[in-house]
Amino acid sequence: MIYLNNAATSYPKPQSVINAVTECLSRPLLHSSRTGFERERDDYIYLCRENLSKLLNVKDPLHIVFSSGSTESLNLAIKGLQLKGSHVVTTAIEHNSVLRPLKTMELYGEISISVVMCDENAYIEPEWIGEAMNSNTKAVVVNHCSNVTGTILDIKEIARIAHQNGAVLIVDASQSAGSVPIDFDGWDIDLLAFTGHKSLYGIQGIGGLCIKDGIELKPLKVGGTGILSEVLLQPDGLPIYYEAGTPNTPGIISLWAGTEFILNEGFEKIHAYKSKLVKKMINELSEVPEVKIYYDPEHSSYSNFCFNIDGMVPEEVGYMLDSSFDIMVRTGLHCAPLVLEPLNVFPWGTVRASPSYFTTAEEIDTFINAIKDIVNFIKYKK
């Protein structure tokens, strides 16, 4: 099988990740330093925070809170800010992990929302976000990298505009964390949500939220912490204030091993290799008239891209790639419904291809030739 669906979940995982999780499950999952306050040599929970702080440029590792993934992190950020009665700005390139919490709060009359539309390549100029803000805007929620087209936004400039207008900036880095550079402190981001099972090479069910110093959030949940059991309210202080319950130790250790792999292999090396593969796919398929590619060459992450074939719906392309060539891609709406009309792909969506660091050049050639074969087959049928 040729796996080109890494924008959903990375595969294969580095062998070091598999080894770390296996070892973790081979011994009692207990550790005195689960809170992150202790810094023992074998405290992989804290070591994972340290690795993430290096990759994302977060000054204090204790300001990285673990969660089950981006969805929980985004819910914590959006609901924890106490936005009732305020206005929130978001965009058309958002994943449902952002849209559904916001639309649910809007449904119950808690907030009002403005959605900034993107261009035909899913790019949004920062000033468009500023134009959508008003005196009651308390938060701006944006996707760093589109999971559909791979387009990346100028987060540093968006942060400047949001703060200039008195709003908190929430960034969804589900696609970008581990794939493209992120500078949490340098870009002055307030809250950044990430997931572990994509380009950070962890297993499913682990992610986190980076919280800037001074940002106050109400926890989504409270309960056991393993420390201060005599206190009947949730102990304050980061990260334990937001990490009630038994930690996902296998998930955190997988994330530690995944980030360790990235740091040892070299982030720039990984990024450059994946970009090379995506550029090759885009360049060669751009020469096929029947293939329509949706991407922005000036603002592309080159981590994934999407396309359609004239006369075929995406599911047909995906089925033929799977059944005839043993190639796995993603088809449909990609959980980002508002981007359909700007891209002019309503209601079917697109075909998305996303390689990994472990994808070979030969596999990319096979994919390109498979698309050309499908195009020729459709032309022959006509």
C-alpha positions in Angstrom: 0.0 0.0 0.0 1.1 3.5 -0.8 -0.2 5.7 2.0 -0.8 9.4 1.1 -3.2 10.4 3.9 -0.7 11.8 6.4 -2.8 15.0 6.8 -5.3 12.8 8.6 -3.0 10.5 10.5 0.7 9.9 9.9 1.8 6.4 8.8 4.1 4.7 9.3 5.3 5.9 12.7 9.0 6.0 13.4 10.2 2.7 14.9 11.3 4.6 18.0 7.7 5.6 18.6 6.5 2.0 18.4 9.3 0.9 20.7 8.6 3.7 23.3 4.9 2.9 23.5 5.6 -0.9 23.7 8.0 -0.3 26.5 5.5 2.0 28.3 2.8 -0.7 28.1 5.2 -3.3 29.5 5.5 -1.7 32.9 3.2 0.0 35.4 2.0 3.3 34.1 2.7 5.2 37.2 5.1 8.1 37.8 5.4 10.5 40.8 6.0 13.5 38.4 2.8 13.3 36.4 2.1 16.9 37.3 5.1 18.2 35.3 6.5 20.1 38.3 9.2 17.5 39.0 12.0 17.2 36.5 13.5 13.8 37.0 15.7 12.3 34.3 13.1 9.7 33.3 10.1 12.0 33.5 8.9 11.6 29.9 5.9 13.7 30.5 8.1 16.7 31.3 10.6 15.7 28.6 7.8 15.7 26.1 6.8 19.3 27.1 10.5 20.3 26.7 10.6 18.8 23.2 7.4 20.6 22.2 8.7 23.9 23.6 11.7 23.6 21.3 9.7 22.7 18.2 7.0 25.4 18.8 9.2 28.0 20.6 7.3 28.1 23.8 9.5 29.6 26.5 8.1 27.7 29.5 7.3 24.0 28.9 4.8 24.1 31.8 2.6 26.3 29.6 2.0 23.3 27.3 -1.1 21.5 28.5 -1.9 18.0 27.3 -5.3 17.0 26.0 -6.9 14.3 23.9 -6.1 16.3 20.7 -6.9 19.5 18.9 -10.6 19.2 19.3 -10.4 19.2 23.1 -7.7 21.9 23.0 -9.8 24.1 20.8 -12.9 23.6 23.0 -10.8 24.5 26.1 -9.5 27.6 24.4 -12.9 28.8 23.0 -15.1 27.9 25.9 -12.5 28.7 28.6 -12.1 32.3 27.6 -15.6 33.2 28.9 -16.7 34.8 25.6 -20.4 35.1 26.5 -21.9 38.3 25.1 -19.0 39.0 22.8 -18.2 38.8 19.1 -15.7 36.3 17.6 -14.0 36.3 14.2 -13.1 33.1 12.4 -12.5 32.1 8.8 -13.8 29.9 6.0 -10.8 27.6 6.1 -11.5 26.3 9.6 -12.0 22.7 10.5 -15.2 21.6 12.2 -13.2 21.4 15.4 -13.4 25.2 15.4 -16.6 25.8 13.6 -18.8 23.5 15.6 -17.9 24.9 19.1 -18.4 28.4 17.8 -21.7 27.6 16.0 -23.0 25.8 19.0 -22.3 28.8 21.2 -23.9 31.0 18.6 -27.0 28.7 18.5 -27.4 29.2 22.3 -27.1 33.0 22.0 -23.8 33.1 23.8 -21.7 34.8 21.1 -22.0 36.3 17.6 -19.7 35.2 14.8 -18.2 36.7 11.7 -16.7 34.3 9.1 -14.0 35.8 6.9 -14.1 34.3 3.4 -10.9 33.1 1.7 -9.8 33.5 -1.9 -10.0 30.7 -4.5 -6.8 29.1 -3.1 -8.0 29.2 0.6 -5.7 32.2 1.5 -6.8 35.0 3.7 -5.1 38.4 3.9 -4.6 39.5 7.5 -6.3 42.8 7.0 -9.5 41.0 6.0 -9.6 39.7 9.6 -9.1 43.2 10.9 -12.0 44.5 8.8 -14.3 41.9 10.3 -13.6 43.0 13.9 -15.6 45.4 15.9 -15.5 47.0 19.4 -17.0 43.8 20.9 -14.6 41.3 19.3 -13.0 39.4 22.1 -11.4 36.5 20.1 -10.0 35.6 16.7 -9.8 31.9 15.8 -7.7 31.0 12.8 -6.3 27.9 11.1 -2.6 28.2 10.6 -2.5 25.7 7.7 -5.5 24.6 5.7 -6.0 20.8 5.9 -7.6 21.1 2.4 -5.2 23.1 0.2 -2.1 23.3 2.5 -2.3 27.1 2.4 -0.6 28.8 5.4 -1.7 32.1 6.9 0.5 35.0 8.2 -0.1 34.3 11.9 2.4 36.9 13.2 0.5 39.7 11.3 -2.9 38.3 12.3 -1.8 38.3 16.0 -0.7 42.0 15.7 -4.1 42.9 14.2 -6.0 40.9 16.8 -4.1 42.4 19.7 -4.3 45.9 18.3 -8.1 45.5 18.4 -8.1 44.0 22.0 -8.8 40.4 21.0 -7.2 37.1 22.0 -5.8 35.0 19.2 -6.5 31.3 19.1 -4.5 29.3 16.5 -5.4 25.8 15.2 -2.0 24.2 14.4 -3.3 20.7 13.7 -1.8 20.6 10.3 1.2 22.7 10.9 2.7 21.4 14.1 5.7 19.3 13.1 5.2 20.1 9.5 6.0 23.8 9.1 7.8 26.3 11.3 5.9 27.7 14.3 7.1 30.5 16.6 4.6 30.7 19.5 6.4 33.3 21.4 7.9 35.2 18.5 4.5 35.5 16.7 2.8 36.5 20.0 0.2 33.8 19.9 -2.2 33.6 22.9 -3.4 30.1 22.5 -2.2 27.4 20.1 -3.9 24.0 19.7 -2.1 21.0 18.2 -2.6 17.3 17.8 0.0 14.6 18.1 -1.0 11.9 15.6 -0.2 13.9 12.4 3.2 15.4 11.8 4.4 14.9 15.3 4.3 11.1 14.9 2.4 10.3 18.1 -0.5 7.9 18.4 -4.1 9.0 18.3 -5.7 10.5 21.4 -3.0 12.9 22.4 -2.5 16.6 21.7 -2.2 19.9 23.6 -2.7 23.6 24.1 0.0 26.2 24.4 -1.1 29.0 26.7 0.6 32.4 26.8 1.4 33.8 30.2 -1.4 35.9 31.5 -4.2 34.2 29.6 -6.9 32.9 31.9 -9.1 30.0 30.9 -11.8 28.2 32.8 -11.0 24.4 32.8 -13.2 22.1 30.7 -13.0 19.5 33.5 -11.9 19.2 37.1 -11.1 16.2 39.2 -8.2 14.1 40.3 -4.6 15.3 39.9 -2.6 12.9 42.0 -1.4 15.8 44.2 -3.0 18.1 46.8 -5.8 15.6 47.3 -7.0 17.5 50.5 -8.0 20.5 48.3 -11.6 20.4 47.2 -11.2 22.8 44.3 -9.0 22.2 41.3 -5.4 23.1 42.2 -4.3 26.1 40.2 -1.0 26.6 38.4 0.0 25.3 35.0 -0.2 22.6 33.7 -2.2 20.7 36.4 -5.1 23.2 36.4 -6.1 21.9 33.0 -5.1 18.2 33.3 -7.6 16.7 35.6 -7.9 12.9 35.5 -5.5 10.1 34.6 -3.0 11.2 32.0 -2.7 9.5 28.7 0.7 8.2 29.5 1.1 6.0 26.4 0.0 8.9 24.2 2.3 11.4 25.9 5.3 8.9 25.6 4.5 8.4 21.9 4.5 12.2 21.4 7.8 12.4 23.3 9.3 9.8 21.0 7.8 11.5 17.9 9.2 14.9 18.8 12.5 13.2 19.8 12.7 11.7 16.3 12.0 15.1 14.7 14.6 16.9 16.8 17.2 14.2 16.2 16.5 13.8 12.4 16.3 17.6 11.9 13.0 19.5 11.4 14.4 21.4 8.4 15.5 18.1 6.8 12.0 16.6 7.2 10.3 19.7 6.0 12.5 20.0 3.0 11.9 16.4 2.0 8.2 16.5 2.3 8.0 19.8 0.4 10.1 18.3 -2.4 7.6 15.4 -2.8 4.5 17.7 -2.8 6.1 20.1 -5.3 6.9 17.1 -7.6 3.2 16.0 -7.5 1.9 19.5 -8.1 4.4 20.2 -10.9 3.8 17.0 -12.9 0.0 16.9 -12.4 -0.2 20.6 -13.4 0.8 19.4 -16.9 -2.3 17.2 -17.2 -5.2 19.4 -18.5 -7.9 17.3 -16.9 -6.4 17.7 -13.4 -7.4 20.8 -11.5 -5.1 21.6 -8.5 -6.1 23.8 -5.7 -3.1 25.5 -4.1 -1.4 28.9 -3.6 2.2 28.8 -4.7 3.0 32.0 -2.7 1.5 30.7 0.6 1.7 26.9 0.4 3.0 24.8 3.2 3.8 22.1 0.6 2.7 19.5 3.2 -0.4 18.5 1.4 -2.5 19.6 -1.7 -5.8 18.8 -3.2 -7.1 18.3 -6.7 -10.0 17.0 -8.9 -10.2 15.3 -12.2 -12.6 16.6 -14.8 -15.8 14.5 -15.1 -15.2 12.6 -11.8 -16.3 13.1 -8.3 -13.6 12.8 -5.6 -14.9 9.5 -4.2 -14.6 7.9 -7.7 -10.9 8.9 -7.9 -10.3 7.7 -4.4 -11.9 4.4 -5.1 -9.9 3.8 -8.3 -6.7 4.7 -6.6 -7.4 2.2 -3.8 -8.9 -0.6 -5.8 -6.6 -0.5 -8.8 -3.4 0.9 -7.5 -3.4 0.3 -3.7 -3.0 4.0 -3.1 -4.7 5.6 -0.1 -5.7 9.2 -0.3 -8.5 11.3 1.3 -11.6 12.4 -0.6 -14.6 14.6 0.2 -15.1 17.6 2.4 -12.2 17.1 4.8 -14.3 18.4 7.7 -13.9 21.9 6.4 -17.3 22.7 4.7 -17.1 26.5 4.4 -14.1 26.4 2.0 -16.1 24.5 -0.6 -17.7 27.5 -2.3 -14.6 29.7 -2.6 -12.7 26.7 -4.1 -15.8 26.1 -6.3 -15.9 22.4 -5.3 -19.4 22.3 -3.8 -20.8 19.8 -2.9 -18.3 17.1 -3.6 -15.1 18.4 -2.2 -11.7 17.3 -3.5 -9.1 14.6 -3.5 -6.3 15.2 -1.0 -2.8 13.8 -1.2 -0.3 14.1 1.7 3.0 12.3 1.8 5.2 11.8 4.8 9.0 11.7 5.5 8.8 8.0 4.9 7.2 8.3 1.5 9.6 7.3 -1.3 10.2 9.1 -4.6 9.2 5.9 -6.3 5.8 5.9 -4.5 5.3 9.5 -5.7 6.0 8.4 -9.3 3.5 5.5 -9.0 0.9 8.0 -7.7 1.5 10.4 -10.6 1.3 7.7 -13.1 -1.9 6.3 -11.5 -3.6 9.7 -11.9 -2.5 9.8 -15.5 -3.8 6.3 -16.1 -7.2 7.2 -14.5 -7.4 10.3 -16.7 -6.6 8.2 -19.8 -9.2 5.6 -18.8 -11.9 8.3 -18.5 -11.0 9.8 -21.8 -11.1 6.4 -23.4 -14.6 5.7 -22.0 -15.9 8.9 -23.4 
